[in-house]
Amino acid sequence: MDRERLIEKIGKLLEHSTANGATEAEAVAFALKAQRLMAENGIEEWELGDGDVSEIVELEVNPGVRRAWRKILHVVIAENFRCRAVLNVHRRARSSEHVPCFIGRREDAEAAALVFKNLLAVGDRLGREHEDDHYTDPDAYENFVRGFTDGVRLELERQSQALMLTTPTEVDEHMRGMSLGKARAPRRVGYSEESRAAGRSAGRDAVRSRRIGGMAGLPAE
């Protein structure tokens, strides 16, 4: 396919937005496909004709699962979707909450948020099931979900290589204007290769089988 036809195809993919009647999942899926074609063929955004570059957004996600491992998954997803991961602190009268936030171009951040939310839910459910079946491992849940995160990372690297290009410079410029602290790392756990291996397999399967919600509608290659 010549370059002009590729650019036309990418433009049509990007027309599938929520503003044009697509669901959120459909819009993200078509944006991912467009990004992949752009990356694989070295096509820049200005070549698409409108001269506009997507704005940089700070997109918070509050998925409900409050386990510590979500910090690790948060970073993995951000790295694979050309975003940066930060935790926004929401202070309350007697406590504070750390809310995951993706910083990136709008289409990247929306895709990252959707995938993160769904994978976190899948990993948490499978981790609790694994914990019930492996009560002899005191850290069965933590070992499983950390293995799950490794599996997700490995599979995204294999399947979505085009989405793991260098983060756009304007994203890092945006980050430099923010006042950032350091988040506490998840606690160390007693290592169990059996639980980690089970998690890695489940993480790979979760991506391969498109069990991450919005990815289910990804257009065919």
Biotite code that builds the C-alpha atoms (Angstrom):
import biotite.structure as struc

atoms = struc.array([
    struc.Atom([0.000, 0.000, 0.000], chain_id="A", res_id=1, res_name="MET", atom_name="CA", element="C"),
    struc.Atom([1.490, 3.374, -0.998], chain_id="A", res_id=2, res_name="ASP", atom_name="CA", element="C"),
    struc.Atom([1.920, 6.210, 1.478], chain_id="A", res_id=3, res_name="ARG", atom_name="CA", element="C"),
    struc.Atom([-1.044, 8.285, 0.286], chain_id="A", res_id=4, res_name="GLU", atom_name="CA", element="C"),
    struc.Atom([-3.424, 5.334, 0.660], chain_id="A", res_id=5, res_name="ARG", atom_name="CA", element="C"),
    struc.Atom([-2.017, 4.591, 4.117], chain_id="A", res_id=6, res_name="LEU", atom_name="CA", element="C"),
    struc.Atom([-2.573, 8.175, 5.213], chain_id="A", res_id=7, res_name="ILE", atom_name="CA", element="C"),
    struc.Atom([-6.140, 8.028, 3.869], chain_id="A", res_id=8, res_name="GLU", atom_name="CA", element="C"),
    struc.Atom([-6.770, 4.758, 5.734], chain_id="A", res_id=9, res_name="LYS", atom_name="CA", element="C"),
    struc.Atom([-5.415, 6.200, 8.986], chain_id="A", res_id=10, res_name="ILE", atom_name="CA", element="C"),
    struc.Atom([-7.616, 9.272, 8.607], chain_id="A", res_id=11, res_name="GLY", atom_name="CA", element="C"),
    struc.Atom([-10.695, 7.079, 8.194], chain_id="A", res_id=12, res_name="LYS", atom_name="CA", element="C"),
    struc.Atom([-9.776, 5.062, 11.293], chain_id="A", res_id=13, res_name="LEU", atom_name="CA", element="C"),
    struc.Atom([-9.461, 8.249, 13.343], chain_id="A", res_id=14, res_name="LEU", atom_name="CA", element="C"),
    struc.Atom([-12.908, 9.378, 12.204], chain_id="A", res_id=15, res_name="GLU", atom_name="CA", element="C"),
    struc.Atom([-14.394, 6.642, 14.402], chain_id="A", res_id=16, res_name="HIS", atom_name="CA", element="C"),
    struc.Atom([-14.646, 8.874, 17.479], chain_id="A", res_id=17, res_name="SER", atom_name="CA", element="C"),
    struc.Atom([-17.260, 9.164, 20.195], chain_id="A", res_id=18, res_name="THR", atom_name="CA", element="C"),
    struc.Atom([-18.195, 12.524, 18.708], chain_id="A", res_id=19, res_name="ALA", atom_name="CA", element="C"),
    struc.Atom([-19.073, 10.695, 15.482], chain_id="A", res_id=20, res_name="ASN", atom_name="CA", element="C"),
    struc.Atom([-21.202, 8.073, 17.192], chain_id="A", res_id=21, res_name="GLY", atom_name="CA", element="C"),
    struc.Atom([-18.674, 5.359, 18.083], chain_id="A", res_id=22, res_name="ALA", atom_name="CA", element="C"),
    struc.Atom([-18.716, 3.778, 21.513], chain_id="A", res_id=23, res_name="THR", atom_name="CA", element="C"),
    struc.Atom([-15.762, 4.452, 23.811], chain_id="A", res_id=24, res_name="GLU", atom_name="CA", element="C"),
    struc.Atom([-14.437, 0.929, 23.195], chain_id="A", res_id=25, res_name="ALA", atom_name="CA", element="C"),
    struc.Atom([-14.764, 1.284, 19.412], chain_id="A", res_id=26, res_name="GLU", atom_name="CA", element="C"),
    struc.Atom([-13.071, 4.691, 19.396], chain_id="A", res_id=27, res_name="ALA", atom_name="CA", element="C"),
    struc.Atom([-10.129, 3.382, 21.416], chain_id="A", res_id=28, res_name="VAL", atom_name="CA", element="C"),
    struc.Atom([-9.803, 0.278, 19.230], chain_id="A", res_id=29, res_name="ALA", atom_name="CA", element="C"),
    struc.Atom([-9.670, 2.294, 16.001], chain_id="A", res_id=30, res_name="PHE", atom_name="CA", element="C"),
    struc.Atom([-7.254, 4.807, 17.566], chain_id="A", res_id=31, res_name="ALA", atom_name="CA", element="C"),
    struc.Atom([-4.939, 1.937, 18.528], chain_id="A", res_id=32, res_name="LEU", atom_name="CA", element="C"),
    struc.Atom([-5.019, 0.593, 14.977], chain_id="A", res_id=33, res_name="LYS", atom_name="CA", element="C"),
    struc.Atom([-4.285, 4.039, 13.566], chain_id="A", res_id=34, res_name="ALA", atom_name="CA", element="C"),
    struc.Atom([-1.364, 4.518, 15.958], chain_id="A", res_id=35, res_name="GLN", atom_name="CA", element="C"),
    struc.Atom([0.073, 1.170, 14.988], chain_id="A", res_id=36, res_name="ARG", atom_name="CA", element="C"),
    struc.Atom([-0.069, 1.966, 11.257], chain_id="A", res_id=37, res_name="LEU", atom_name="CA", element="C"),
    struc.Atom([1.503, 5.379, 11.849], chain_id="A", res_id=38, res_name="MET", atom_name="CA", element="C"),
    struc.Atom([4.344, 3.889, 13.882], chain_id="A", res_id=39, res_name="ALA", atom_name="CA", element="C"),
    struc.Atom([5.040, 0.987, 11.519], chain_id="A", res_id=40, res_name="GLU", atom_name="CA", element="C"),
    struc.Atom([5.187, 3.275, 8.484], chain_id="A", res_id=41, res_name="ASN", atom_name="CA", element="C"),
    struc.Atom([6.840, 6.351, 9.989], chain_id="A", res_id=42, res_name="GLY", atom_name="CA", element="C"),
    struc.Atom([3.833, 8.586, 9.365], chain_id="A", res_id=43, res_name="ILE", atom_name="CA", element="C"),
    struc.Atom([3.730, 11.812, 11.386], chain_id="A", res_id=44, res_name="GLU", atom_name="CA", element="C"),
    struc.Atom([0.536, 13.423, 12.674], chain_id="A", res_id=45, res_name="GLU", atom_name="CA", element="C"),
    struc.Atom([1.030, 16.538, 10.541], chain_id="A", res_id=46, res_name="TRP", atom_name="CA", element="C"),
    struc.Atom([0.816, 14.350, 7.416], chain_id="A", res_id=47, res_name="GLU", atom_name="CA", element="C"),
    struc.Atom([-2.823, 13.573, 8.186], chain_id="A", res_id=48, res_name="LEU", atom_name="CA", element="C"),
    struc.Atom([-3.790, 16.971, 6.838], chain_id="A", res_id=49, res_name="GLY", atom_name="CA", element="C"),
    struc.Atom([-5.401, 18.968, 9.622], chain_id="A", res_id=50, res_name="ASP", atom_name="CA", element="C"),
    struc.Atom([-2.157, 20.051, 11.254], chain_id="A", res_id=51, res_name="GLY", atom_name="CA", element="C"),
    struc.Atom([-3.566, 19.443, 14.708], chain_id="A", res_id=52, res_name="ASP", atom_name="CA", element="C"),
    struc.Atom([-1.746, 17.441, 17.359], chain_id="A", res_id=53, res_name="VAL", atom_name="CA", element="C"),
    struc.Atom([-3.747, 15.858, 20.142], chain_id="A", res_id=54, res_name="SER", atom_name="CA", element="C"),
    struc.Atom([-3.739, 17.767, 23.401], chain_id="A", res_id=55, res_name="GLU", atom_name="CA", element="C"),
    struc.Atom([-1.887, 16.434, 26.434], chain_id="A", res_id=56, res_name="ILE", atom_name="CA", element="C"),
    struc.Atom([-4.310, 15.374, 29.147], chain_id="A", res_id=57, res_name="VAL", atom_name="CA", element="C"),
    struc.Atom([-4.116, 14.159, 32.726], chain_id="A", res_id=58, res_name="GLU", atom_name="CA", element="C"),
    struc.Atom([-6.641, 11.334, 32.848], chain_id="A", res_id=59, res_name="LEU", atom_name="CA", element="C"),
    struc.Atom([-7.486, 9.880, 36.254], chain_id="A", res_id=60, res_name="GLU", atom_name="CA", element="C"),
    struc.Atom([-8.794, 6.333, 36.651], chain_id="A", res_id=61, res_name="VAL", atom_name="CA", element="C"),
    struc.Atom([-10.536, 5.097, 39.767], chain_id="A", res_id=62, res_name="ASN", atom_name="CA", element="C"),
    struc.Atom([-11.118, 1.407, 38.967], chain_id="A", res_id=63, res_name="PRO", atom_name="CA", element="C"),
    struc.Atom([-12.232, 0.323, 42.419], chain_id="A", res_id=64, res_name="GLY", atom_name="CA", element="C"),
    struc.Atom([-9.489, -2.252, 43.046], chain_id="A", res_id=65, res_name="VAL", atom_name="CA", element="C"),
    struc.Atom([-7.284, -0.726, 45.729], chain_id="A", res_id=66, res_name="ARG", atom_name="CA", element="C"),
    struc.Atom([-4.651, -3.430, 46.023], chain_id="A", res_id=67, res_name="ARG", atom_name="CA", element="C"),
    struc.Atom([-1.040, -2.207, 46.047], chain_id="A", res_id=68, res_name="ALA", atom_name="CA", element="C"),
    struc.Atom([-0.073, -4.076, 42.866], chain_id="A", res_id=69, res_name="TRP", atom_name="CA", element="C"),
    struc.Atom([-2.128, -1.709, 40.779], chain_id="A", res_id=70, res_name="ARG", atom_name="CA", element="C"),
    struc.Atom([0.828, 0.717, 41.003], chain_id="A", res_id=71, res_name="LYS", atom_name="CA", element="C"),
    struc.Atom([2.972, -1.779, 39.096], chain_id="A", res_id=72, res_name="ILE", atom_name="CA", element="C"),
    struc.Atom([0.329, -2.464, 36.454], chain_id="A", res_id=73, res_name="LEU", atom_name="CA", element="C"),
    struc.Atom([-0.288, 1.276, 36.145], chain_id="A", res_id=74, res_name="HIS", atom_name="CA", element="C"),
    struc.Atom([3.341, 1.865, 35.110], chain_id="A", res_id=75, res_name="VAL", atom_name="CA", element="C"),
    struc.Atom([3.404, -1.129, 32.741], chain_id="A", res_id=76, res_name="VAL", atom_name="CA", element="C"),
    struc.Atom([0.311, 0.067, 30.883], chain_id="A", res_id=77, res_name="ILE", atom_name="CA", element="C"),
    struc.Atom([1.552, 3.666, 30.705], chain_id="A", res_id=78, res_name="ALA", atom_name="CA", element="C"),
    struc.Atom([4.875, 2.578, 29.208], chain_id="A", res_id=79, res_name="GLU", atom_name="CA", element="C"),
    struc.Atom([3.095, 0.532, 26.543], chain_id="A", res_id=80, res_name="ASN", atom_name="CA", element="C"),
    struc.Atom([0.724, 3.331, 25.546], chain_id="A", res_id=81, res_name="PHE", atom_name="CA", element="C"),
    struc.Atom([3.176, 6.223, 25.211], chain_id="A", res_id=82, res_name="ARG", atom_name="CA", element="C"),
    struc.Atom([2.058, 7.777, 28.493], chain_id="A", res_id=83, res_name="CYS", atom_name="CA", element="C"),
    struc.Atom([3.545, 8.584, 31.887], chain_id="A", res_id=84, res_name="ARG", atom_name="CA", element="C"),
    struc.Atom([2.073, 7.254, 35.117], chain_id="A", res_id=85, res_name="ALA", atom_name="CA", element="C"),
    struc.Atom([1.573, 9.414, 38.208], chain_id="A", res_id=86, res_name="VAL", atom_name="CA", element="C"),
    struc.Atom([-0.516, 9.056, 41.348], chain_id="A", res_id=87, res_name="LEU", atom_name="CA", element="C"),
    struc.Atom([-2.655, 12.079, 42.187], chain_id="A", res_id=88, res_name="ASN", atom_name="CA", element="C"),
    struc.Atom([-3.211, 12.592, 45.907], chain_id="A", res_id=89, res_name="VAL", atom_name="CA", element="C"),
    struc.Atom([-6.765, 13.435, 46.954], chain_id="A", res_id=90, res_name="HIS", atom_name="CA", element="C"),
    struc.Atom([-6.715, 14.522, 50.568], chain_id="A", res_id=91, res_name="ARG", atom_name="CA", element="C"),
    struc.Atom([-9.714, 14.120, 52.838], chain_id="A", res_id=92, res_name="ARG", atom_name="CA", element="C"),
    struc.Atom([-10.389, 15.102, 56.419], chain_id="A", res_id=93, res_name="ALA", atom_name="CA", element="C"),
    struc.Atom([-8.872, 11.971, 57.972], chain_id="A", res_id=94, res_name="ARG", atom_name="CA", element="C"),
    struc.Atom([-7.191, 10.196, 55.074], chain_id="A", res_id=95, res_name="SER", atom_name="CA", element="C"),
    struc.Atom([-5.797, 10.566, 51.588], chain_id="A", res_id=96, res_name="SER", atom_name="CA", element="C"),
    struc.Atom([-6.305, 8.560, 48.408], chain_id="A", res_id=97, res_name="GLU", atom_name="CA", element="C"),
    struc.Atom([-3.778, 7.969, 45.629], chain_id="A", res_id=98, res_name="HIS", atom_name="CA", element="C"),
    struc.Atom([-5.574, 7.911, 42.286], chain_id="A", res_id=99, res_name="VAL", atom_name="CA", element="C"),
    struc.Atom([-3.812, 6.507, 39.171], chain_id="A", res_id=100, res_name="PRO", atom_name="CA", element="C"),
    struc.Atom([-3.440, 9.082, 36.412], chain_id="A", res_id=101, res_name="CYS", atom_name="CA", element="C"),
    struc.Atom([-2.211, 8.704, 32.821], chain_id="A", res_id=102, res_name="PHE", atom_name="CA", element="C"),
    struc.Atom([-0.499, 11.668, 31.202], chain_id="A", res_id=103, res_name="ILE", atom_name="CA", element="C"),
    struc.Atom([-0.302, 11.618, 27.429], chain_id="A", res_id=104, res_name="GLY", atom_name="CA", element="C"),
    struc.Atom([-2.020, 12.520, 24.210], chain_id="A", res_id=105, res_name="ARG", atom_name="CA", element="C"),
    struc.Atom([-5.735, 12.145, 24.634], chain_id="A", res_id=106, res_name="ARG", atom_name="CA", element="C"),
    struc.Atom([-6.156, 9.032, 22.486], chain_id="A", res_id=107, res_name="GLU", atom_name="CA", element="C"),
    struc.Atom([-3.186, 7.338, 24.175], chain_id="A", res_id=108, res_name="ASP", atom_name="CA", element="C"),
    struc.Atom([-4.373, 8.181, 27.684], chain_id="A", res_id=109, res_name="ALA", atom_name="CA", element="C"),
    struc.Atom([-7.941, 7.027, 26.975], chain_id="A", res_id=110, res_name="GLU", atom_name="CA", element="C"),
    struc.Atom([-6.702, 3.729, 25.553], chain_id="A", res_id=111, res_name="ALA", atom_name="CA", element="C"),
    struc.Atom([-4.352, 3.223, 28.511], chain_id="A", res_id=112, res_name="ALA", atom_name="CA", element="C"),
    struc.Atom([-7.090, 3.968, 31.044], chain_id="A", res_id=113, res_name="ALA", atom_name="CA", element="C"),
    struc.Atom([-9.525, 1.526, 29.474], chain_id="A", res_id=114, res_name="LEU", atom_name="CA", element="C"),
    struc.Atom([-6.979, -1.296, 29.252], chain_id="A", res_id=115, res_name="VAL", atom_name="CA", element="C"),
    struc.Atom([-5.694, -0.636, 32.785], chain_id="A", res_id=116, res_name="PHE", atom_name="CA", element="C"),
    struc.Atom([-9.159, -0.697, 34.319], chain_id="A", res_id=117, res_name="LYS", atom_name="CA", element="C"),
    struc.Atom([-10.136, -3.950, 32.661], chain_id="A", res_id=118, res_name="ASN", atom_name="CA", element="C"),
    struc.Atom([-6.847, -5.777, 33.216], chain_id="A", res_id=119, res_name="LEU", atom_name="CA", element="C"),
    struc.Atom([-6.814, -4.735, 36.854], chain_id="A", res_id=120, res_name="LEU", atom_name="CA", element="C"),
    struc.Atom([-10.277, -6.229, 37.340], chain_id="A", res_id=121, res_name="ALA", atom_name="CA", element="C"),
    struc.Atom([-9.309, -9.465, 35.560], chain_id="A", res_id=122, res_name="VAL", atom_name="CA", element="C"),
    struc.Atom([-6.064, -9.832, 37.507], chain_id="A", res_id=123, res_name="GLY", atom_name="CA", element="C"),
    struc.Atom([-7.740, -9.155, 40.843], chain_id="A", res_id=124, res_name="ASP", atom_name="CA", element="C"),
    struc.Atom([-10.465, -11.725, 40.233], chain_id="A", res_id=125, res_name="ARG", atom_name="CA", element="C"),
    struc.Atom([-8.045, -14.404, 39.058], chain_id="A", res_id=126, res_name="LEU", atom_name="CA", element="C"),
    struc.Atom([-5.677, -13.589, 41.905], chain_id="A", res_id=127, res_name="GLY", atom_name="CA", element="C"),
    struc.Atom([-8.389, -14.091, 44.509], chain_id="A", res_id=128, res_name="ARG", atom_name="CA", element="C"),
    struc.Atom([-9.352, -17.399, 42.889], chain_id="A", res_id=129, res_name="GLU", atom_name="CA", element="C"),
    struc.Atom([-5.710, -18.482, 42.924], chain_id="A", res_id=130, res_name="HIS", atom_name="CA", element="C"),
    struc.Atom([-5.386, -17.473, 46.575], chain_id="A", res_id=131, res_name="GLU", atom_name="CA", element="C"),
    struc.Atom([-8.364, -19.654, 47.498], chain_id="A", res_id=132, res_name="ASP", atom_name="CA", element="C"),
    struc.Atom([-6.793, -22.663, 45.762], chain_id="A", res_id=133, res_name="ASP", atom_name="CA", element="C"),
    struc.Atom([-3.241, -22.141, 47.105], chain_id="A", res_id=134, res_name="HIS", atom_name="CA", element="C"),
    struc.Atom([-3.723, -21.450, 50.796], chain_id="A", res_id=135, res_name="TYR", atom_name="CA", element="C"),
    struc.Atom([-0.304, -22.946, 51.621], chain_id="A", res_id=136, res_name="THR", atom_name="CA", element="C"),
    struc.Atom([1.338, -19.906, 49.996], chain_id="A", res_id=137, res_name="ASP", atom_name="CA", element="C"),
    struc.Atom([0.821, -16.963, 52.405], chain_id="A", res_id=138, res_name="PRO", atom_name="CA", element="C"),
    struc.Atom([1.479, -14.499, 49.571], chain_id="A", res_id=139, res_name="ASP", atom_name="CA", element="C"),
    struc.Atom([-0.366, -16.428, 46.866], chain_id="A", res_id=140, res_name="ALA", atom_name="CA", element="C"),
    struc.Atom([-2.419, -13.429, 45.739], chain_id="A", res_id=141, res_name="TYR", atom_name="CA", element="C"),
    struc.Atom([0.531, -11.022, 45.565], chain_id="A", res_id=142, res_name="GLU", atom_name="CA", element="C"),
    struc.Atom([2.747, -13.511, 43.769], chain_id="A", res_id=143, res_name="ASN", atom_name="CA", element="C"),
    struc.Atom([0.016, -14.281, 41.264], chain_id="A", res_id=144, res_name="PHE", atom_name="CA", element="C"),
    struc.Atom([-0.866, -10.673, 40.404], chain_id="A", res_id=145, res_name="VAL", atom_name="CA", element="C"),
    struc.Atom([2.780, -9.661, 40.079], chain_id="A", res_id=146, res_name="ARG", atom_name="CA", element="C"),
    struc.Atom([3.278, -12.590, 37.737], chain_id="A", res_id=147, res_name="GLY", atom_name="CA", element="C"),
    struc.Atom([0.095, -11.493, 35.956], chain_id="A", res_id=148, res_name="PHE", atom_name="CA", element="C"),
    struc.Atom([1.603, -8.030, 35.450], chain_id="A", res_id=149, res_name="THR", atom_name="CA", element="C"),
    struc.Atom([4.782, -9.571, 34.031], chain_id="A", res_id=150, res_name="ASP", atom_name="CA", element="C"),
    struc.Atom([2.681, -11.629, 31.618], chain_id="A", res_id=151, res_name="GLY", atom_name="CA", element="C"),
    struc.Atom([0.761, -8.554, 30.495], chain_id="A", res_id=152, res_name="VAL", atom_name="CA", element="C"),
    struc.Atom([3.991, -6.651, 29.908], chain_id="A", res_id=153, res_name="ARG", atom_name="CA", element="C"),
    struc.Atom([5.580, -9.464, 27.908], chain_id="A", res_id=154, res_name="LEU", atom_name="CA", element="C"),
    struc.Atom([2.509, -9.967, 25.735], chain_id="A", res_id=155, res_name="GLU", atom_name="CA", element="C"),
    struc.Atom([2.007, -6.256, 25.079], chain_id="A", res_id=156, res_name="LEU", atom_name="CA", element="C"),
    struc.Atom([5.639, -6.018, 24.042], chain_id="A", res_id=157, res_name="GLU", atom_name="CA", element="C"),
    struc.Atom([5.066, -8.835, 21.567], chain_id="A", res_id=158, res_name="ARG", atom_name="CA", element="C"),
    struc.Atom([1.660, -7.832, 20.217], chain_id="A", res_id=159, res_name="GLN", atom_name="CA", element="C"),
    struc.Atom([1.618, -4.037, 20.509], chain_id="A", res_id=160, res_name="SER", atom_name="CA", element="C"),
    struc.Atom([5.221, -3.130, 19.758], chain_id="A", res_id=161, res_name="GLN", atom_name="CA", element="C"),
    struc.Atom([4.170, -0.083, 17.776], chain_id="A", res_id=162, res_name="ALA", atom_name="CA", element="C"),
    struc.Atom([2.538, 1.416, 20.860], chain_id="A", res_id=163, res_name="LEU", atom_name="CA", element="C"),
    struc.Atom([5.737, 1.317, 22.863], chain_id="A", res_id=164, res_name="MET", atom_name="CA", element="C"),
    struc.Atom([7.659, 3.954, 20.972], chain_id="A", res_id=165, res_name="LEU", atom_name="CA", element="C"),
    struc.Atom([9.361, 6.843, 22.724], chain_id="A", res_id=166, res_name="THR", atom_name="CA", element="C"),
    struc.Atom([6.880, 8.898, 24.695], chain_id="A", res_id=167, res_name="THR", atom_name="CA", element="C"),
    struc.Atom([6.139, 12.151, 22.799], chain_id="A", res_id=168, res_name="PRO", atom_name="CA", element="C"),
    struc.Atom([8.399, 14.994, 23.904], chain_id="A", res_id=169, res_name="THR", atom_name="CA", element="C"),
    struc.Atom([5.427, 17.194, 24.756], chain_id="A", res_id=170, res_name="GLU", atom_name="CA", element="C"),
    struc.Atom([4.342, 14.643, 27.369], chain_id="A", res_id=171, res_name="VAL", atom_name="CA", element="C"),
    struc.Atom([7.687, 14.914, 29.149], chain_id="A", res_id=172, res_name="ASP", atom_name="CA", element="C"),
    struc.Atom([7.555, 18.694, 28.846], chain_id="A", res_id=173, res_name="GLU", atom_name="CA", element="C"),
    struc.Atom([4.156, 18.608, 30.522], chain_id="A", res_id=174, res_name="HIS", atom_name="CA", element="C"),
    struc.Atom([5.577, 16.409, 33.281], chain_id="A", res_id=175, res_name="MET", atom_name="CA", element="C"),
    struc.Atom([8.401, 18.868, 33.968], chain_id="A", res_id=176, res_name="ARG", atom_name="CA", element="C"),
    struc.Atom([5.820, 21.486, 34.828], chain_id="A", res_id=177, res_name="GLY", atom_name="CA", element="C"),
    struc.Atom([4.291, 19.321, 37.540], chain_id="A", res_id=178, res_name="MET", atom_name="CA", element="C"),
    struc.Atom([5.219, 19.074, 41.199], chain_id="A", res_id=179, res_name="SER", atom_name="CA", element="C"),
    struc.Atom([5.810, 15.382, 41.792], chain_id="A", res_id=180, res_name="LEU", atom_name="CA", element="C"),
    struc.Atom([6.753, 13.342, 44.831], chain_id="A", res_id=181, res_name="GLY", atom_name="CA", element="C"),
    struc.Atom([7.633, 9.672, 45.179], chain_id="A", res_id=182, res_name="LYS", atom_name="CA", element="C"),
    struc.Atom([5.110, 6.913, 45.730], chain_id="A", res_id=183, res_name="ALA", atom_name="CA", element="C"),
    struc.Atom([5.736, 4.130, 48.213], chain_id="A", res_id=184, res_name="ARG", atom_name="CA", element="C"),
    struc.Atom([6.604, 0.870, 46.503], chain_id="A", res_id=185, res_name="ALA", atom_name="CA", element="C"),
    struc.Atom([4.389, -2.198, 47.094], chain_id="A", res_id=186, res_name="PRO", atom_name="CA", element="C"),
    struc.Atom([5.626, -4.378, 49.941], chain_id="A", res_id=187, res_name="ARG", atom_name="CA", element="C"),
    struc.Atom([8.047, -7.231, 49.387], chain_id="A", res_id=188, res_name="ARG", atom_name="CA", element="C"),
    struc.Atom([6.534, -10.684, 49.418], chain_id="A", res_id=189, res_name="VAL", atom_name="CA", element="C"),
    struc.Atom([7.795, -14.222, 49.898], chain_id="A", res_id=190, res_name="GLY", atom_name="CA", element="C"),
    struc.Atom([8.548, -15.457, 46.390], chain_id="A", res_id=191, res_name="TYR", atom_name="CA", element="C"),
    struc.Atom([6.661, -18.447, 44.974], chain_id="A", res_id=192, res_name="SER", atom_name="CA", element="C"),
    struc.Atom([7.576, -19.477, 41.434], chain_id="A", res_id=193, res_name="GLU", atom_name="CA", element="C"),
    struc.Atom([4.442, -21.596, 41.167], chain_id="A", res_id=194, res_name="GLU", atom_name="CA", element="C"),
    struc.Atom([2.172, -18.626, 41.832], chain_id="A", res_id=195, res_name="SER", atom_name="CA", element="C"),
    struc.Atom([4.253, -16.256, 39.700], chain_id="A", res_id=196, res_name="ARG", atom_name="CA", element="C"),
    struc.Atom([4.224, -18.687, 36.769], chain_id="A", res_id=197, res_name="ALA", atom_name="CA", element="C"),
    struc.Atom([0.465, -19.102, 37.043], chain_id="A", res_id=198, res_name="ALA", atom_name="CA", element="C"),
    struc.Atom([0.085, -15.323, 37.040], chain_id="A", res_id=199, res_name="GLY", atom_name="CA", element="C"),
    struc.Atom([2.367, -14.834, 34.039], chain_id="A", res_id=200, res_name="ARG", atom_name="CA", element="C"),
    struc.Atom([0.365, -17.378, 32.051], chain_id="A", res_id=201, res_name="SER", atom_name="CA", element="C"),
    struc.Atom([-2.904, -15.697, 33.022], chain_id="A", res_id=202, res_name="ALA", atom_name="CA", element="C"),
    struc.Atom([-1.561, -12.259, 32.120], chain_id="A", res_id=203, res_name="GLY", atom_name="CA", element="C"),
    struc.Atom([-0.498, -13.399, 28.680], chain_id="A", res_id=204, res_name="ARG", atom_name="CA", element="C"),
    struc.Atom([-3.851, -15.113, 28.151], chain_id="A", res_id=205, res_name="ASP", atom_name="CA", element="C"),
    struc.Atom([-5.763, -12.005, 29.259], chain_id="A", res_id=206, res_name="ALA", atom_name="CA", element="C"),
    struc.Atom([-4.163, -9.987, 26.467], chain_id="A", res_id=207, res_name="VAL", atom_name="CA", element="C"),
    struc.Atom([-4.174, -12.755, 23.851], chain_id="A", res_id=208, res_name="ARG", atom_name="CA", element="C"),
    struc.Atom([-7.853, -13.517, 24.332], chain_id="A", res_id=209, res_name="SER", atom_name="CA", element="C"),
    struc.Atom([-8.794, -9.802, 24.247], chain_id="A", res_id=210, res_name="ARG", atom_name="CA", element="C"),
    struc.Atom([-10.347, -10.026, 27.706], chain_id="A", res_id=211, res_name="ARG", atom_name="CA", element="C"),
    struc.Atom([-9.563, -6.379, 28.265], chain_id="A", res_id=212, res_name="ILE", atom_name="CA", element="C"),
    struc.Atom([-12.838, -4.865, 27.181], chain_id="A", res_id=213, res_name="GLY", atom_name="CA", element="C"),
    struc.Atom([-12.163, -2.195, 24.596], chain_id="A", res_id=214, res_name="GLY", atom_name="CA", element="C"),
    struc.Atom([-9.504, -4.232, 22.826], chain_id="A", res_id=215, res_name="MET", atom_name="CA", element="C"),
    struc.Atom([-12.172, -6.707, 21.783], chain_id="A", res_id=216, res_name="ALA", atom_name="CA", element="C"),
    struc.Atom([-13.247, -4.447, 18.954], chain_id="A", res_id=217, res_name="GLY", atom_name="CA", element="C"),
    struc.Atom([-9.783, -3.949, 17.499], chain_id="A", res_id=218, res_name="LEU", atom_name="CA", element="C"),
    struc.Atom([-10.028, -3.789, 13.701], chain_id="A", res_id=219, res_name="PRO", atom_name="CA", element="C"),
    struc.Atom([-8.446, -6.648, 11.778], chain_id="A", res_id=220, res_name="ALA", atom_name="CA", element="C"),
    struc.Atom([-4.850, -6.275, 10.667], chain_id="A", res_id=221, res_name="GLU", atom_name="CA", element="C"),
])
